Amino acid sequence: MANDEDRVFRALADPTRRFLLDRLFTRDGRTLTELESELEMTRFGVMKHLRVLEDAGLVVTRRSGREKLHYLNPVPIRLIHDRWIDKYAERRVSALASLKQKLEEIG
């Protein structure tokens, strides 16, 4: 059984799903029709991608009358960043700061 992190990585692995997230980042609260119009894919195909994004917690929906609006939820991406990216970047930043300090001491 996949955990939350696995679902986020699986969702982000697909270029179509990343495109949908980018569209929602640009303007949140889009309908399926709006999102579908920007892709050369069937409505059903877009719905499947949105379902994967929803299952990963990357997209949340809200009904507004007869329409279902889709919103980006950046929290799961931030958690991935904090867990998998930030800690590795910190070492590099520390190494560069140490190098700068040593070079300044020499020069």
N, C-alpha and C positions, 0 to 999 in steps of 0.2 A: 504494500500500500504506500502510495506516494505521500510524502509530508508536504507542508506548505512551501518550503524552499524548493523542493523538486518540481512542484506545479508551476512556480514562478519561472524557474529556469526553462522548463518545457515550453511555457507560454512565450517566453522571450526568444526562444530558438528559431521561431518562424518569422520570416521577413514580412509576411502579410499582417501578422499580429503586431509586430513592431510598428508597421505603417499605421495601423488603426490607433495604437497608443499615441503616435506622433500627431495624428489628426485630432485626437481628444485633448492632447496637450495644447495644441494651437487654439482650439475652441471646444470647451467642455459642453456637455448637454446636447449631444447630437442624436438624431433619430437613426434608426436602421437605414431608412431611405437615404438620408444624407451620407452616411458612411458607405453605403453600397454604391452610390453614384460616383464615388472616387476610385472604385476598383473595377477591374474587368473580371467579374466573378458573379456567380448567381447569388441571389438573395439568401438562399439556403447555405451557400458556402460562407458568406459573411456571418450569418447567424452561428454557424459552427465555430468560427474563429472567436467570435464574441463570447460564446459559451465557455471556451477554454480560458479566455481572459477573465471572465467572471469567476470561474472555478478557482483560479489562481488568486483571486482577490484584487486583480489589477484594474478591473472595471466594475463599477456598481451602477445599478439602474434605478430609475424612479419613474413611476407612471405620472403623466400629466395629461389628464383627460383620456383620450384614446391612444395617445402616443407614449412610447416607452423611450425615455431619454437615457443615454449612456454617458457616464462620467468617469474620468480617470481617477484612480486611487493610487497615489505615488508611494504610499507607505511600504508595500512589499518590496518595491525597488530600493527604497532607502535602507530597508533591513538587509537586503542582499549587499548593498554598497558597504554598509557598516561591518558586516560579517566577512565579506570576501574581498573587498577592494581596498577599503580604507586602511586596514591593518597592514597590508603589503606596501601601500604608498607611504605610510609613516616611516618605515625603515629607510626608504630612499631619501625622504626629506631630512631625516636625522643624519644620514650619511653625508648628504650635501652640506648641511649646516656644519658638521664636524670638519669636513674638508675645507670649507671657507675659513673657519676659525684657524686651522693649521696653516693654511696659506697666508693668512694675514699675520700670523706670528712669525713666519719665515721672512715675509716681505717687509 
